[in-house]
Amino acid sequence: MDRECVLILPRVCEVLAASGSSLPDDTSLEKLLDWFTTITQTGVSLLEASPCLLDFLSNVAFNSTSGPSILSFTLKLAGLIGASEDGFKVLEECSVLGLIFDPRHWQEAGLWEDPCLRIGWIQGLKTILQHSKALRFFVQAGLIEPLLHLQTDSSLFVASAANQMLAHVLLLCESLSSVGCNGTKERDLEQNSLSMETNQNCSGVITKALEYLNKCLVLKETSQLSQSQQILKLLTQFLVQVRTPLLEKLLLTVIDSVEELVTKSCSQLTLPLMDVVLAANSRLSDDHDPKQRIGRLLSLMLNRNNPVDVIQAAAAWLRSRQYDPVHTAHCARVLLLPLDIVTGISLLDENSTAEELRILMTEQLKSKTCFSMICVCLTNIPQITLLAPDCLPCPQRRIVSAVLSLLKLCCGDTSSSSAGCVGVFRFVTGSSKIQKCSMEALSALSKSPEVEILLPEVFKLLTEYVNSPSSDPSVLQKSYQALINWIGVCTDLSCITGLLREDLIQAVRKRACDMRWEARDSTVEFLGHLAEVQSCRTSAGEKREPSNSLLGGCSFTVPLLKEALQDLESYVRASSIFALGHTLTFSWQQGAALTQDQVEIVTRLQEILSQDSEGFARRAVVKYFIAWFSSCSSPTSCSLLVQSVPTVLSQGVADLDWEVKLHTLELAELLLDQAFPNPAPPHPYAVMSDQSHRIHTQDKESELLSSLNSLVDRGVISALFCFLVDCDRPVALKACQLLLKLRHTVCPLMVSAADTRVPCELPGWSWVHEIRKIQGVNKDPHTQGGSHIGSEARGEAVEESTSAEGDSVCVSVCEVLRSLDLDERLSILTQSSDHIYNSPLSLLQDIITASTANSHPNSKPGQEVIVDCY
């Protein structure tokens, strides 16, 4: 702990312990506690470093007039100090421990009803319970009863903290009781006695906790449902965490009550009960006593007569990824049964499901509960597709047919479901929720074996959904995603007829002009994703891009996306820019000549970068040029790209969006890497004469000089220097890293006066001022007749030049790189943005200031004090 903090901490304790004290910002107390925790983790004793903390605990414990947040902080601090055996002993000797953790003390003071205090009590106890002495105190003080009472507290936060605390107590008891009494000599008798006492304490706590759980599991009336749900969640937590001996004891204690809840068939408890049964089933091996009873409970849950319950239970089993051939096959049949009934497509064998369940489910599907049942069925189809073939009741292509039939029903087409359940048709027709779930299931089924034969049917239906004006935008988006998934796994698109292709082209063109911006956005996104799909075969056996094969390639997509650049919605403009980048990548890679459309697109993108009010579109523009530069086979041979780069860099520097600036730096990094590629390492046995070495060095210096001039001409260097003093730390950090990379590349070799021929002009004197701040030089450049960056021994680095637009600064690149302490700048930028102001000392000072201002007689109501939180 710093000396300044040690000196000021007594004053902080005095302020916090003052009668009626409170702080306007409670987070400062949490930060103070974090700081104390960090100190203890280094092995330092808080009481030795700051004896004033003991007086603070005593004053607050005996006074009890502080605000709830300070009382809660005090309880947590007491737990932190008592977590070590030495600290625990001091607190016990001072009579602070028994008082501060006594619920009756706070109840008598009328403070126990505040959830903040109860949270502090729980968390303080949880922290202190790290050793046997603390457990003995916990048992002797009778704290297990109030802790058990808080398990179902009215405050969800308190109840959750109490659940975690009880789990911590049980795990501690399990850990301590597992330490045997192995000593046999006389000097071990005292240790043996302590171990026996610890075991007794642990046994008592475990017994009380298990009896409480068993008692609370019994459901006497429906008003106790929430309590039973909470206790079942707690029980699941215990089953997952405890070790085998306690696991068996826990199950033997509660299994009768759990079985009673299962037989009551309460729908609200289905999922929490399944969590308990599955947790127990996963932890127990076949040789454990409770294993058979857990297996029977699992069978009961999976064979209920309530269709909704059994579907939920089956879904829970599949989600758990536990494998049992019988249970897994049964769950797959149960989950496919709603789809079987609704569509009339036989997915199950006649004898594979109980007739009673089919009858009950058919009746249930004729009501509004059909939505949840069908959606659970559809959302679990991805899990079903991963099952072993012997667990599936039918081929997966038949499941695809059933999903397609359901999607047709949602559109009002009942022709393919004549044998289906007519009573459910009126509910599913037009249901966007079922449509979205069906589309997601269809996407998952695209990866299934032997389903490619259904591609024409899938393609036709999805095209109809895209073409339908009644398709909800979210359904339209799912339709596009399903199309991409099916096209992506297809190796042969020759099965798609020309008529189907024309239908898709017309549908996409229509949706690109949709009145709803979400529909337009999904459409341009689809075009971009389609351009990314791997090439596949056509009917002629040749390989073609799916975008070319299905939509006619750039001749269709580029004009459509070009038009979308004018869209009124910024999301659509951004999506169209991304899509254009993906669409044109192939032509960039091939080095194809630019079309007139592409030239006009570049002009429009530059307008968006300089004029668009939304950051989404401007970010997309910079990414477009990054993609173009990265994909282009020969960037320098593309005159339009070369001409555009300086404009993009200058506009990126002037942008106010930090992400635009960061993407601009990515483009600058690409240009740097192109100008200075990583050189090949010299041959380890190469021999070179002094003259050859000198000539080689001169040639290398000449190449570097040429590359550096090229970077200056493109605006890369001026962008890096400007970004170095940017107000956004991630931007300045990236610029500093790139400048260091540049310095390491050019400065060691360019030692002659030739580098003075590489000037770089920067706009305005503000850059010089910012650089002087970095260097700690407080001179006005206008009063010096010029500006010198770095020491005079390094020579002049900056000179003033005047342009028609105003002042500008011309800098010598290599001299500035040498004179700027970029390594020091990097170390500062890598620290957090508030490392100077928000330190522990600053926090302590702020607490004093805030408390003083808050209690000042002249302070106005509602007047806030800002507290730094480091």
MOVEN-V817359 format. One record per backbone hydrogen bond with DSSP energy under -1.0 kcal/mol. NH is the residue of the N-H (numbers start at 0). CO is the residue of the C=O. E is the energy in kcal/mol with one decimal. If there is no record, write none. Layout:
nh | co | e
NH | CO | E
NH | CO | E
This chain:
nh | co | e
5 | 1 | -2.2
6 | 2 | -2.0
7 | 3 | -1.7
8 | 4 | -2.0
11 | 7 | -1.7
12 | 8 | -2.6
13 | 9 | -2.2
14 | 10 | -2.2
15 | 11 | -2.6
16 | 12 | -2.3
20 | 17 | -2.0
27 | 24 | -1.1
28 | 25 | -1.2
29 | 25 | -1.2
30 | 26 | -2.3
31 | 27 | -2.0
32 | 28 | -2.3
33 | 29 | -2.2
34 | 30 | -2.0
35 | 31 | -2.2
36 | 32 | -2.5
37 | 33 | -2.3
38 | 34 | -2.0
39 | 35 | -2.3
40 | 36 | -1.9
41 | 38 | -1.1
42 | 39 | -1.8
43 | 38 | -1.3
48 | 44 | -2.3
49 | 45 | -2.8
52 | 49 | -2.0
53 | 50 | -1.2
55 | 51 | -2.1
56 | 52 | -2.3
57 | 53 | -2.2
58 | 54 | -2.8
59 | 55 | -2.4
60 | 56 | -2.5
61 | 57 | -2.3
62 | 58 | -1.8
63 | 59 | -2.3
66 | 20 | -2.4
70 | 66 | -2.2
71 | 67 | -2.6
72 | 68 | -2.2
73 | 69 | -2.2
74 | 70 | -2.1
75 | 71 | -2.1
76 | 72 | -2.5
77 | 73 | -2.5
78 | 74 | -1.9
79 | 75 | -2.1
80 | 76 | -2.5
81 | 77 | -2.5
83 | 80 | -1.0
87 | 83 | -2.5
88 | 84 | -2.1
89 | 85 | -1.9
90 | 86 | -2.2
91 | 87 | -2.3
92 | 88 | -2.3
93 | 89 | -1.6
94 | 91 | -1.2
95 | 90 | -1.6
96 | 90 | -1.3
99 | 95 | -2.8
100 | 96 | -1.7
101 | 98 | -1.2
105 | 101 | -1.2
106 | 102 | -2.3
107 | 103 | -2.7
108 | 104 | -1.1
109 | 106 | -1.3
110 | 105 | -2.8
111 | 105 | -1.1
113 | 110 | -1.6
117 | 113 | -1.6
118 | 114 | -2.7
119 | 115 | -1.9
120 | 116 | -2.4
121 | 117 | -2.4
122 | 118 | -2.8
123 | 119 | -2.4
124 | 120 | -2.1
125 | 121 | -2.5
126 | 122 | -1.9
127 | 123 | -2.0
128 | 124 | -1.9
129 | 127 | -2.3
134 | 130 | -1.6
135 | 131 | -2.4
136 | 132 | -2.2
137 | 133 | -2.4
138 | 134 | -2.3
139 | 135 | -3.0
140 | 136 | -2.4
141 | 138 | -1.4
142 | 137 | -2.2
146 | 142 | -1.6
147 | 143 | -2.4
148 | 144 | -2.2
149 | 145 | -1.5
150 | 147 | -1.2
152 | 149 | -1.7
158 | 154 | -2.8
159 | 155 | -2.5
160 | 156 | -2.2
161 | 157 | -2.7
162 | 158 | -2.4
163 | 159 | -2.1
164 | 160 | -2.2
165 | 161 | -2.6
166 | 162 | -2.1
167 | 163 | -2.1
168 | 164 | -2.5
169 | 165 | -2.5
170 | 166 | -2.3
171 | 167 | -2.2
172 | 168 | -2.7
173 | 169 | -2.5
174 | 170 | -2.1
175 | 171 | -3.0
176 | 172 | -2.6
178 | 175 | -1.2
181 | 179 | -1.1
187 | 184 | -1.5
188 | 185 | -1.6
191 | 187 | -2.7
192 | 188 | -2.5
193 | 189 | -2.2
194 | 190 | -2.3
195 | 191 | -2.4
196 | 192 | -2.2
197 | 193 | -2.6
198 | 194 | -2.6
199 | 195 | -2.2
200 | 196 | -2.5
201 | 197 | -2.9
202 | 198 | -2.8
203 | 199 | -2.5
204 | 200 | -2.3
205 | 201 | -2.6
206 | 202 | -2.5
207 | 203 | -2.2
208 | 204 | -2.4
209 | 205 | -2.6
210 | 206 | -2.5
211 | 207 | -2.1
212 | 208 | -2.3
213 | 209 | -2.5
214 | 210 | -2.2
215 | 211 | -2.5
216 | 212 | -1.5
223 | 220 | -2.1
224 | 221 | -1.7
227 | 223 | -2.5
228 | 224 | -2.6
229 | 225 | -2.1
230 | 226 | -2.4
231 | 227 | -2.4
232 | 228 | -1.9
233 | 229 | -2.0
234 | 230 | -2.7
235 | 231 | -2.3
236 | 232 | -1.9
237 | 233 | -2.1
238 | 234 | -2.6
239 | 235 | -1.7
240 | 236 | -1.4
241 | 237 | -2.7
246 | 242 | -2.5
247 | 243 | -2.5
248 | 244 | -1.8
249 | 245 | -2.8
250 | 246 | -2.4
251 | 247 | -2.7
252 | 248 | -1.5
253 | 249 | -1.8
254 | 250 | -2.3
257 | 253 | -2.5
258 | 254 | -2.4
259 | 255 | -1.9
260 | 256 | -2.0
261 | 257 | -2.2
262 | 258 | -2.2
263 | 259 | -1.1
264 | 261 | -1.2
268 | 265 | -1.6
269 | 266 | -1.4
272 | 268 | -2.4
273 | 269 | -2.4
274 | 270 | -2.3
275 | 271 | -1.8
276 | 272 | -2.7
277 | 273 | -2.9
278 | 274 | -2.3
279 | 275 | -2.4
280 | 276 | -2.6
281 | 277 | -2.2
282 | 278 | -1.1
283 | 279 | -1.7
287 | 284 | -2.0
290 | 287 | -1.0
293 | 289 | -2.4
294 | 290 | -2.2
295 | 291 | -1.9
296 | 292 | -2.3
297 | 293 | -2.3
298 | 294 | -2.0
299 | 295 | -2.3
300 | 296 | -2.4
301 | 297 | -2.0
309 | 305 | -2.4
310 | 306 | -2.1
311 | 307 | -2.0
312 | 308 | -2.6
313 | 309 | -2.3
314 | 310 | -2.4
315 | 311 | -2.1
316 | 312 | -2.0
317 | 313 | -2.0
318 | 314 | -2.4
319 | 315 | -1.6
320 | 317 | -1.1
327 | 323 | -3.2
328 | 324 | -2.0
329 | 325 | -2.1
330 | 326 | -2.6
331 | 327 | -2.2
332 | 328 | -1.9
333 | 329 | -2.4
334 | 330 | -2.5
335 | 331 | -1.5
336 | 332 | -1.1
339 | 335 | -2.2
340 | 336 | -2.6
341 | 337 | -2.6
342 | 338 | -2.0
343 | 339 | -1.6
351 | 348 | -1.5
357 | 353 | -1.8
358 | 354 | -2.3
359 | 355 | -2.5
360 | 356 | -2.7
361 | 357 | -2.2
362 | 358 | -1.9
363 | 359 | -2.2
364 | 360 | -2.3
366 | 363 | -1.5
369 | 366 | -1.8
370 | 367 | -1.4
372 | 368 | -1.8
373 | 369 | -2.8
374 | 370 | -2.3
375 | 371 | -2.4
376 | 372 | -2.0
377 | 373 | -2.5
378 | 374 | -2.8
379 | 375 | -1.0
380 | 377 | -1.2
383 | 379 | -2.1
384 | 380 | -2.5
386 | 383 | -1.6
390 | 387 | -2.1
391 | 388 | -1.1
399 | 395 | -2.0
400 | 396 | -1.9
401 | 397 | -2.0
402 | 398 | -2.3
403 | 399 | -2.5
404 | 400 | -2.2
405 | 401 | -2.2
406 | 402 | -2.3
407 | 403 | -1.9
408 | 404 | -2.1
409 | 405 | -2.1
411 | 408 | -1.7
412 | 407 | -2.6
416 | 413 | -1.3
419 | 416 | -1.7
420 | 340 | -1.1
423 | 420 | -1.4
424 | 421 | -1.2
426 | 423 | -1.1
427 | 423 | -1.8
428 | 424 | -2.0
429 | 409 | -3.0
430 | 427 | -2.2
434 | 430 | -1.9
435 | 431 | -2.5
436 | 432 | -2.1
437 | 433 | -2.5
438 | 434 | -2.4
439 | 435 | -2.2
440 | 436 | -2.2
441 | 437 | -2.6
442 | 438 | -2.2
443 | 439 | -2.0
444 | 440 | -2.1
446 | 443 | -1.1
447 | 444 | -1.7
453 | 450 | -2.1
454 | 451 | -1.8
457 | 453 | -2.6
458 | 454 | -3.3
459 | 455 | -2.4
460 | 456 | -2.2
461 | 457 | -2.6
462 | 458 | -2.1
463 | 459 | -1.9
464 | 460 | -2.0
465 | 461 | -2.3
466 | 462 | -2.3
467 | 463 | -1.6
470 | 467 | -1.2
475 | 471 | -2.8
476 | 472 | -2.2
477 | 473 | -1.8
478 | 474 | -2.3
479 | 475 | -2.3
480 | 476 | -2.2
481 | 477 | -2.4
482 | 478 | -2.3
483 | 479 | -2.4
484 | 480 | -2.3
485 | 481 | -2.5
486 | 482 | -2.7
487 | 483 | -2.5
488 | 484 | -1.2
492 | 536 | -2.2
495 | 492 | -1.7
500 | 496 | -2.0
501 | 497 | -2.3
502 | 498 | -2.2
503 | 499 | -2.1
504 | 500 | -2.5
505 | 501 | -2.4
506 | 502 | -2.3
507 | 503 | -2.8
508 | 504 | -2.3
509 | 505 | -2.0
510 | 506 | -2.5
511 | 507 | -1.9
512 | 509 | -1.2
513 | 510 | -1.5
519 | 515 | -1.8
520 | 516 | -2.8
521 | 517 | -2.4
522 | 518 | -1.7
523 | 519 | -2.2
524 | 520 | -2.1
525 | 521 | -2.1
526 | 522 | -1.9
527 | 523 | -1.7
528 | 524 | -2.7
529 | 525 | -2.7
530 | 526 | -1.4
535 | 543 | -2.5
536 | 490 | -2.0
537 | 541 | -1.7
540 | 537 | -1.8
543 | 535 | -2.9
548 | 544 | -2.5
549 | 545 | -2.8
550 | 546 | -1.9
551 | 547 | -1.0
552 | 546 | -1.9
555 | 552 | -1.7
556 | 552 | -2.2
557 | 553 | -1.6
559 | 555 | -1.1
560 | 556 | -2.8
561 | 557 | -2.8
562 | 558 | -2.0
563 | 559 | -1.5
565 | 562 | -1.7
566 | 563 | -1.6
572 | 568 | -1.9
573 | 569 | -2.7
574 | 570 | -2.5
575 | 571 | -2.5
576 | 572 | -1.7
577 | 573 | -2.2
578 | 574 | -2.6
579 | 575 | -2.3
580 | 576 | -2.1
581 | 577 | -2.0
582 | 578 | -2.6
583 | 579 | -2.5
587 | 583 | -2.1
588 | 584 | -2.6
589 | 585 | -1.8
591 | 586 | -2.2
598 | 594 | -1.8
599 | 595 | -2.4
600 | 596 | -2.2
601 | 597 | -2.0
602 | 598 | -1.8
603 | 599 | -2.2
604 | 600 | -2.7
605 | 601 | -2.1
606 | 602 | -1.6
607 | 603 | -2.3
608 | 604 | -2.5
609 | 605 | -1.6
610 | 606 | -2.3
611 | 607 | -2.2
617 | 613 | -1.2
618 | 614 | -2.7
619 | 615 | -1.9
620 | 616 | -1.8
621 | 617 | -1.7
622 | 618 | -2.2
623 | 619 | -2.0
624 | 620 | -1.8
625 | 621 | -2.0
626 | 622 | -2.8
627 | 623 | -2.6
628 | 624 | -2.6
629 | 625 | -2.5
630 | 626 | -2.3
631 | 627 | -2.1
632 | 587 | -1.4
636 | 633 | -1.4
637 | 634 | -1.2
641 | 637 | -2.3
642 | 638 | -2.6
643 | 639 | -1.8
644 | 640 | -1.8
647 | 643 | -2.4
648 | 644 | -2.6
649 | 645 | -2.5
650 | 646 | -2.4
651 | 647 | -2.3
652 | 648 | -2.2
653 | 649 | -1.4
660 | 656 | -1.9
661 | 657 | -2.1
662 | 658 | -2.4
663 | 659 | -2.1
664 | 660 | -1.8
665 | 661 | -1.4
666 | 662 | -1.8
667 | 663 | -2.2
668 | 664 | -2.3
669 | 665 | -1.8
670 | 666 | -1.9
671 | 667 | -2.2
672 | 668 | -2.6
673 | 669 | -2.0
674 | 670 | -2.2
675 | 671 | -2.7
685 | 682 | -1.9
692 | 688 | -2.8
693 | 689 | -2.4
694 | 690 | -2.6
695 | 691 | -2.7
696 | 692 | -2.5
697 | 693 | -2.4
698 | 694 | -2.6
699 | 695 | -2.5
700 | 696 | -2.7
701 | 697 | -2.4
702 | 698 | -2.3
703 | 699 | -2.5
704 | 700 | -2.5
705 | 701 | -2.3
706 | 702 | -2.6
707 | 703 | -2.9
708 | 704 | -2.3
709 | 705 | -1.9
710 | 706 | -2.2
711 | 707 | -2.2
712 | 708 | -2.5
713 | 709 | -1.8
714 | 711 | -1.1
715 | 710 | -2.1
718 | 714 | -1.5
719 | 715 | -2.2
720 | 716 | -2.5
721 | 717 | -2.3
722 | 718 | -2.6
723 | 719 | -1.5
725 | 722 | -1.8
731 | 727 | -2.3
732 | 728 | -2.8
733 | 729 | -2.0
734 | 730 | -2.4
735 | 731 | -2.3
736 | 732 | -2.2
737 | 733 | -2.1
738 | 734 | -2.4
739 | 735 | -2.2
740 | 736 | -1.9
741 | 737 | -2.3
742 | 738 | -2.8
743 | 739 | -2.5
744 | 740 | -1.1
745 | 741 | -2.5
746 | 742 | -1.6
749 | 745 | -2.2
750 | 748 | -1.7
754 | 751 | -1.0
755 | 752 | -1.6
756 | 753 | -2.2
757 | 754 | -1.8
759 | 810 | -2.8
761 | 808 | -4.1
763 | 806 | -1.3
768 | 764 | -2.0
769 | 765 | -2.4
770 | 766 | -2.5
771 | 767 | -2.5
772 | 768 | -1.8
773 | 769 | -2.0
774 | 770 | -2.3
775 | 771 | -1.2
776 | 771 | -2.4
782 | 779 | -1.4
793 | 790 | -1.1
794 | 791 | -1.6
798 | 809 | -2.3
800 | 807 | -1.6
802 | 805 | -2.1
807 | 800 | -1.7
808 | 761 | -3.3
809 | 798 | -2.2
810 | 759 | -3.2
811 | 796 | -2.3
812 | 757 | -1.8
815 | 811 | -2.5
816 | 812 | -2.4
817 | 813 | -2.1
818 | 814 | -2.5
819 | 815 | -2.6
821 | 819 | -2.0
824 | 820 | -2.2
825 | 821 | -2.6
826 | 822 | -1.9
827 | 823 | -1.8
828 | 824 | -2.4
829 | 825 | -1.9
834 | 831 | -1.7
837 | 833 | -2.4
838 | 836 | -1.1
842 | 838 | -2.6
843 | 839 | -2.4
844 | 840 | -2.4
845 | 841 | -2.4
846 | 842 | -2.1
847 | 843 | -1.8
848 | 844 | -2.5
849 | 845 | -3.4
850 | 846 | -2.3
851 | 847 | -2.4
852 | 848 | -2.7
853 | 849 | -2.4
854 | 850 | -1.6
858 | 855 | -1.6
862 | 859 | -1.9
